[in-house]
């Protein structure tokens, strides 16, 4: 057990075996937080990465290649700097060349004389949001939106009949696994099935209760794509396949448990079973209070791991371990505590997670969500130092 690699440490956690020290995975970093950690500007984050990519695409092919190269290197560097055993190498993307640069922070995408959107970067929040859309979206009735949804589903179902993934589509992933995957466990996203608060069009969430047949078709498309892709993830060497969507608030899931059980659970189980056929672990992530659907999501679905564990919503490592002894748990240091708490509160929360990980096997400790812009440097440092000293 002495001198385990990061990959060995993480995979041991998934087998509920002893490890030489507590495995670590912080889920994500704002550029500001990562830049503090590295002591230089870090090309990671959310909307800021979309803005950086828009700038790079505007400047030309070589600039875009440099953006991609630097983004990968910085994601690796910050993960290594904080002791992550499980690495996240990809952050937000917007691989669409803008048509017009309005100012340093603002770009137009689309046809300036026809249909377009304007996005503006806000440095304080690191978001790159749409601030103008032309023509403005017409406000549709719910009935009209359902007709649009059915039209979309028909188009996707027709497309799906001829969709067959190709091995070459996963070439970049194979290269990442070859370069980083021998020493580290890699967080790879794919094969997701779900509808939640983060789903782009709320009509799908509405349909789960009012028109479940529509939601079922939408989920079946996701399922079919997932089942077709899973073997290619496995061929590329992927061991941990992450997915999920935000399906809950602090008060509970955004739909009745019965809806989850009837619509999502059977399809999620199919994905997990297919992953297991290819010797992969399937993980699911969501913020919020998931206790009302916990037995289905963490027990009957067959998933292997749960991340984004929201401490403030009542998702506690010890309670989860006692109820679901076979579930691998990732996180439980709250980004809210890191952002708003005192240094002592950050240390106490970090220590509580480390203690539980040492008491129970199958726990990977880290910040459960994104370390947001404005998080105090001293709190980030306190967490890193506490983990380094006590893991």
C-alpha positions as CSV (number, residue, x, y, z in Angstrom):
1,X,0.0,0.0,0.0
2,X,3.0,2.4,0.6
3,X,3.7,4.8,-2.3
4,X,0.4,4.3,-4.1
5,X,-0.1,6.3,-7.3
6,X,-3.0,8.7,-7.5
7,X,-4.8,6.3,-9.9
8,X,-4.2,3.3,-7.5
9,X,-5.5,5.4,-4.6
10,X,-8.7,6.3,-6.3
11,X,-9.4,2.8,-7.7
12,X,-8.8,1.4,-4.3
13,X,-11.4,3.7,-2.9
14,X,-13.9,2.3,-5.5
15,X,-13.0,-1.2,-4.3
16,X,-13.4,-0.1,-0.7
17,X,-9.8,-1.1,0.0
18,X,-7.3,0.6,2.3
19,X,-5.3,3.5,0.9
20,X,-1.9,5.0,2.0
21,X,-3.7,8.4,2.5
22,X,-7.1,9.9,1.9
23,X,-7.7,10.3,-1.9
24,X,-8.6,13.9,-2.9
25,X,-10.7,15.5,-5.6
26,X,-11.8,19.1,-5.7
27,X,-14.5,19.3,-8.3
28,X,-13.6,22.6,-10.0
29,X,-11.9,26.0,-9.8
30,X,-12.7,29.5,-10.9
31,X,-9.9,31.1,-12.8
32,X,-9.4,33.5,-9.9
33,X,-9.0,30.6,-7.4
34,X,-6.7,28.6,-9.7
35,X,-4.6,31.7,-10.4
36,X,-4.0,32.3,-6.7
37,X,-3.0,28.6,-6.3
38,X,-0.6,28.6,-9.3
39,X,0.7,32.2,-8.8
40,X,-0.1,33.1,-12.4
41,X,-3.2,33.5,-14.6
42,X,-4.8,30.0,-15.0
43,X,-6.9,29.0,-18.0
44,X,-9.6,27.1,-16.2
45,X,-13.1,28.1,-15.1
46,X,-16.6,28.6,-16.4
47,X,-17.7,31.5,-18.6
48,X,-14.3,33.0,-18.5
49,X,-13.0,30.0,-20.5
50,X,-15.8,30.5,-23.1
51,X,-14.8,34.2,-23.4
52,X,-11.1,33.2,-23.8
53,X,-12.0,30.7,-26.5
54,X,-14.1,33.3,-28.3
55,X,-11.1,35.6,-28.2
56,X,-8.7,32.9,-29.4
57,X,-11.0,31.9,-32.3
58,X,-11.3,35.6,-33.3
59,X,-7.5,35.9,-33.4
60,X,-7.0,32.8,-35.6
61,X,-6.2,29.1,-35.7
62,X,-2.8,29.4,-34.0
63,X,-4.3,31.4,-31.1
64,X,-7.0,28.7,-30.7
65,X,-4.5,25.9,-30.7
66,X,-2.5,27.8,-28.0
67,X,-5.8,28.3,-26.0
68,X,-6.5,24.5,-26.0
69,X,-2.9,23.6,-25.1
70,X,-2.7,26.1,-22.3
71,X,-6.2,25.2,-20.9
72,X,-5.2,21.5,-20.7
73,X,-1.9,22.3,-19.1
74,X,-3.3,24.7,-16.5
75,X,-6.1,22.2,-15.6
76,X,-3.4,19.6,-14.9
77,X,-1.2,22.0,-13.1
78,X,-3.8,23.2,-10.6
79,X,-5.0,19.7,-10.0
80,X,-1.5,18.6,-9.2
81,X,-0.8,21.7,-7.1
82,X,-3.7,20.9,-4.7
83,X,-3.0,17.2,-4.5
84,X,-5.9,15.9,-6.5
85,X,-5.7,12.2,-7.2
86,X,-8.7,12.4,-9.5
87,X,-8.0,15.0,-12.2
88,X,-10.5,17.2,-14.0
89,X,-8.8,18.2,-17.3
90,X,-11.7,19.9,-19.1
91,X,-13.6,23.1,-18.2
92,X,-16.3,25.0,-20.1
93,X,-16.1,25.4,-23.9
94,X,-17.7,27.6,-26.6
95,X,-16.2,26.3,-29.8
96,X,-18.0,28.8,-32.1
97,X,-16.1,31.6,-33.8
98,X,-17.6,35.0,-33.3
99,X,-18.7,37.0,-36.3
100,X,-17.9,40.4,-34.7
101,X,-15.9,41.8,-31.9
102,X,-17.8,44.7,-30.3
103,X,-15.3,45.4,-27.5
104,X,-12.8,43.5,-25.3
105,X,-15.5,41.7,-23.4
106,X,-18.3,41.6,-26.0
107,X,-18.7,39.4,-29.1
108,X,-21.5,38.8,-31.6
109,X,-22.2,35.3,-32.8
110,X,-24.3,34.6,-35.9
111,X,-25.5,36.8,-38.8
112,X,-25.3,40.5,-37.9
113,X,-28.0,41.2,-40.5
114,X,-30.2,38.2,-39.4
115,X,-30.2,35.9,-36.4
116,X,-27.5,36.5,-33.8
117,X,-26.7,36.6,-30.1
118,X,-24.4,39.0,-28.3
119,X,-22.4,37.6,-25.3
120,X,-20.6,39.8,-22.7
121,X,-18.0,38.7,-20.2
122,X,-18.3,40.0,-16.6
123,X,-14.9,39.7,-14.9
124,X,-16.3,39.8,-11.3
125,X,-18.5,36.7,-11.9
126,X,-16.4,35.1,-14.6
127,X,-19.6,34.6,-16.7
128,X,-20.0,35.1,-20.4
129,X,-23.7,35.5,-20.8
130,X,-26.1,36.3,-23.7
131,X,-27.1,40.0,-23.2
132,X,-28.9,40.4,-26.5
133,X,-30.7,38.1,-29.0
134,X,-32.1,38.9,-32.4
135,X,-34.8,38.4,-33.3
136,X,-36.0,38.5,-29.7
137,X,-37.5,35.2,-28.7
138,X,-41.3,35.2,-29.1
139,X,-43.1,34.4,-25.9
140,X,-44.8,31.1,-26.5
141,X,-47.7,29.4,-24.7
142,X,-47.1,26.1,-23.0
143,X,-49.0,24.4,-25.7
144,X,-46.8,25.9,-28.4
145,X,-43.7,24.9,-26.5
146,X,-44.9,21.3,-26.3
147,X,-45.4,21.4,-30.1
148,X,-41.8,22.6,-30.5
149,X,-40.6,19.9,-28.2
150,X,-42.4,17.2,-30.2
151,X,-40.9,18.6,-33.4
152,X,-37.4,18.5,-31.8
153,X,-37.9,14.9,-30.6
154,X,-39.0,13.7,-34.0
155,X,-35.9,15.3,-35.6
156,X,-33.6,13.7,-33.0
157,X,-35.2,10.3,-33.2
158,X,-34.7,10.4,-37.0
159,X,-31.1,11.4,-36.5
160,X,-30.5,8.7,-34.0
161,X,-31.5,6.0,-36.5
162,X,-28.3,6.7,-38.4
163,X,-26.1,7.7,-35.4
164,X,-23.1,5.3,-34.9
165,X,-20.1,6.6,-32.9
166,X,-16.7,6.0,-34.5
167,X,-13.6,5.0,-32.8
168,X,-11.8,8.1,-34.2
169,X,-14.3,10.3,-32.4
170,X,-12.6,9.3,-29.2
171,X,-9.0,9.8,-30.3
172,X,-8.4,12.8,-28.1
173,X,-9.7,11.0,-25.1
174,X,-7.3,8.0,-25.8
175,X,-4.4,10.5,-26.0
176,X,-5.4,12.0,-22.6
177,X,-5.6,8.5,-21.0
178,X,-2.3,7.6,-22.5
179,X,-0.6,10.8,-21.2
180,X,-2.2,11.2,-17.8
181,X,-4.2,8.1,-17.0
182,X,-1.3,5.8,-15.9
183,X,-0.5,7.9,-12.9
184,X,-3.8,9.7,-12.2
185,X,-7.5,8.8,-12.2
186,X,-9.2,11.0,-14.8
187,X,-12.7,12.5,-14.5
188,X,-14.4,11.9,-17.8
189,X,-17.9,13.0,-18.5
190,X,-20.4,11.1,-20.6
191,X,-23.4,8.7,-20.9
192,X,-25.7,11.1,-19.0
193,X,-29.4,10.5,-18.6
194,X,-31.6,13.0,-16.8
195,X,-33.7,16.1,-16.8
196,X,-33.1,18.8,-14.1
197,X,-32.9,22.4,-13.2
198,X,-29.8,22.9,-15.4
199,X,-31.5,21.4,-18.5
200,X,-31.5,24.2,-21.1
201,X,-35.3,24.3,-21.9
202,X,-37.6,24.0,-18.8
203,X,-40.3,22.4,-21.0
204,X,-38.6,19.1,-20.4
205,X,-38.8,19.5,-16.7
206,X,-42.5,20.5,-17.0
207,X,-43.2,17.5,-19.1
208,X,-42.0,15.1,-16.4
209,X,-45.2,15.8,-14.5
210,X,-47.7,17.0,-17.1
211,X,-46.7,15.0,-20.2
212,X,-44.5,12.1,-19.1
213,X,-44.6,10.5,-22.5
214,X,-42.7,13.5,-23.9
215,X,-40.1,13.3,-21.1
216,X,-39.8,9.6,-21.7
217,X,-38.9,10.1,-25.4
218,X,-36.4,12.8,-24.4
219,X,-34.7,10.4,-21.9
220,X,-34.8,7.5,-24.4
221,X,-32.8,9.6,-26.9
222,X,-30.2,10.2,-24.1
223,X,-30.2,6.6,-23.2
224,X,-29.7,5.3,-26.8
225,X,-26.8,7.7,-27.3
226,X,-25.2,6.6,-24.0
227,X,-25.5,2.9,-24.8
228,X,-23.9,3.4,-28.2
229,X,-21.0,5.4,-26.8
230,X,-20.1,3.5,-23.6
231,X,-17.9,0.8,-25.3
232,X,-15.9,3.5,-27.0
233,X,-15.2,5.1,-23.6
234,X,-14.1,1.8,-22.3
235,X,-11.9,1.1,-25.3
236,X,-10.2,4.5,-24.6
237,X,-9.3,3.3,-21.1
238,X,-11.9,5.2,-19.1
239,X,-12.6,3.7,-15.7
240,X,-14.7,6.5,-14.1
241,X,-17.6,7.9,-16.1
242,X,-19.2,11.0,-14.6
243,X,-22.7,12.4,-15.4
244,X,-25.7,13.9,-13.7
245,X,-27.7,17.1,-13.6
246,X,-28.9,19.4,-10.9
247,X,-32.2,17.8,-9.9
248,X,-32.7,19.3,-6.4
249,X,-32.7,22.4,-4.2
250,X,-32.1,22.5,-0.4
251,X,-35.8,21.5,0.0
252,X,-35.6,18.4,-2.1
253,X,-35.9,17.1,-5.7
254,X,-37.6,19.4,-8.3
255,X,-40.1,16.6,-9.2
256,X,-42.0,14.0,-7.1
257,X,-40.0,10.8,-6.2
258,X,-42.5,8.8,-8.1
259,X,-41.6,10.6,-11.3
260,X,-37.9,9.9,-10.8
261,X,-38.7,6.2,-10.0
262,X,-40.8,5.8,-13.2
263,X,-38.9,7.9,-15.7
264,X,-35.3,8.2,-14.7
265,X,-34.5,5.2,-12.6
266,X,-34.9,2.4,-15.2
267,X,-32.9,4.3,-17.8
268,X,-30.1,5.2,-15.3
269,X,-30.0,1.6,-14.3
270,X,-29.5,0.5,-17.9
271,X,-26.6,2.9,-18.3
272,X,-25.0,1.7,-15.0
273,X,-25.4,-2.0,-16.1
274,X,-23.8,-1.2,-19.5
275,X,-20.8,0.5,-17.8
276,X,-20.3,-2.5,-15.6
277,X,-20.3,-4.8,-18.6
278,X,-17.3,-2.8,-19.8
279,X,-15.5,-2.7,-16.4
280,X,-16.3,0.9,-15.7
281,X,-17.7,2.7,-12.7
282,X,-20.7,5.0,-13.2
283,X,-21.0,8.2,-11.1
284,X,-23.9,10.7,-10.7
285,X,-23.7,14.3,-9.4
286,X,-26.3,16.8,-8.3
287,X,-26.5,19.6,-5.8
288,X,-29.4,19.8,-3.3
289,X,-31.2,17.5,-0.9
290,X,-31.5,14.1,-2.5
291,X,-32.8,12.2,0.5
292,X,-36.4,11.8,-0.8
293,X,-35.0,9.8,-3.8
294,X,-31.9,8.4,-2.2
295,X,-32.9,4.8,-2.1
296,X,-33.7,4.8,-5.8
297,X,-30.7,7.0,-6.9
298,X,-28.0,5.5,-4.7
299,X,-29.4,2.0,-4.1
300,X,-31.6,0.7,-6.9
301,X,-30.0,2.5,-9.9
302,X,-26.7,0.5,-9.6
303,X,-24.5,3.7,-9.8
304,X,-21.1,3.4,-8.1
305,X,-20.4,6.9,-7.0
306,X,-22.0,10.2,-5.9
307,X,-20.4,13.6,-6.2
308,X,-21.4,17.2,-5.6
309,X,-22.4,16.1,-2.1
310,X,-24.2,19.2,-0.8
311,X,-23.5,19.4,2.9
312,X,-25.7,22.5,3.4
313,X,-28.7,20.6,1.9
314,X,-28.3,17.8,4.5
315,X,-26.2,15.4,2.5
316,X,-23.7,14.2,5.1
317,X,-20.8,11.7,4.6
318,X,-21.5,9.7,7.7
319,X,-25.3,9.4,7.1
320,X,-24.7,8.5,3.5
321,X,-22.0,5.9,4.4
322,X,-24.3,4.3,7.0
323,X,-27.2,4.0,4.6
324,X,-25.3,3.2,1.5
325,X,-22.2,1.2,2.5
326,X,-21.2,0.4,-1.1
327,X,-21.5,3.9,-2.6
328,X,-18.3,5.8,-3.3
329,X,-18.6,9.4,-2.0
330,X,-16.8,12.4,-3.4
331,X,-16.6,15.8,-1.8
332,X,-18.5,17.3,1.1
333,X,-16.3,20.4,1.8
334,X,-18.9,23.1,1.0
335,X,-17.9,25.8,-1.5
336,X,-20.2,28.1,0.5
337,X,-18.1,27.6,3.7
338,X,-15.0,28.2,1.6
339,X,-16.5,31.4,0.2
340,X,-18.2,32.9,3.3
341,X,-16.8,31.0,6.3
342,X,-14.0,31.9,8.6
343,X,-10.6,30.3,8.4
344,X,-11.4,28.2,11.5
345,X,-14.7,27.0,10.0
346,X,-13.0,25.9,6.8
347,X,-10.4,24.0,8.8
348,X,-13.1,22.3,10.9
349,X,-15.2,21.3,7.9
350,X,-12.1,19.9,6.1
351,X,-11.0,18.0,9.1
352,X,-14.5,16.5,9.6
353,X,-14.4,15.1,6.0
354,X,-10.9,13.7,6.4
355,X,-11.9,12.0,9.7
356,X,-14.9,10.3,8.1
357,X,-12.8,9.2,5.1
358,X,-10.3,7.6,7.5
359,X,-13.1,6.0,9.5
360,X,-15.0,4.7,6.4
361,X,-13.5,3.4,3.2
362,X,-14.7,4.5,-0.2
363,X,-14.6,8.3,0.4
364,X,-12.7,10.8,-1.7
365,X,-12.5,14.2,0.0
366,X,-12.7,17.6,-1.7
367,X,-14.7,20.7,-2.4
368,X,-18.1,19.5,-3.6
369,X,-18.6,22.1,-6.2
370,X,-16.9,25.0,-7.9
371,X,-14.5,27.3,-5.9
372,X,-16.2,30.5,-7.0
373,X,-14.7,33.9,-7.8
374,X,-14.2,36.0,-4.6
375,X,-13.4,33.0,-2.4
376,X,-10.8,34.4,0.1
377,X,-7.2,33.3,-0.5
378,X,-6.7,32.6,3.1
379,X,-9.6,30.1,3.1
380,X,-8.3,28.3,0.1
381,X,-4.8,28.1,1.7
382,X,-6.3,26.9,5.0
383,X,-8.1,24.0,3.2
384,X,-5.0,23.0,1.2
385,X,-2.7,23.1,4.2
386,X,-5.2,21.1,6.4
387,X,-5.5,18.4,3.8
388,X,-1.7,18.2,3.3
389,X,-1.1,17.9,7.0
390,X,-3.9,15.5,7.9
391,X,-4.7,13.3,4.9
